[in-house]
Amino acid sequence: MRLDKFLKVSRLIKRRTLAKEVSDQGRIAINGVEAKASTNVKVGDELSIRFGQKVTKVRIDKIQETTRKDDAAEMYTIVSEERMNQE
């Protein structure tokens, strides 16, 4: 599944267009490698997402084409959340 679609279906990012913009700006890495919106993700991959001053790391547990809002959180596990230091 494409990275931008996974982010939208899992509801880590609300809209696919926003997910595409964020990934194309280089703010998302898969297993430590910077990723574009069209990069394919698979179960077991670890995503690192920069939201403003926060870095969230999640591991993909399940991939589904569609999901209900209540079940979206089952698609990933949050590994860590860190605040970035301002310099």
Buried (B, 14 or more C-beta within 10 A) or exposed (E): BBBBBBBBBBBBBEEBEEBBBBBBEEBBBBEEEEBBBEBEBEEEBBBBBBEEEEBBBBEBEEBBEEBEEEEBBEBBEEEEEEEEEEE
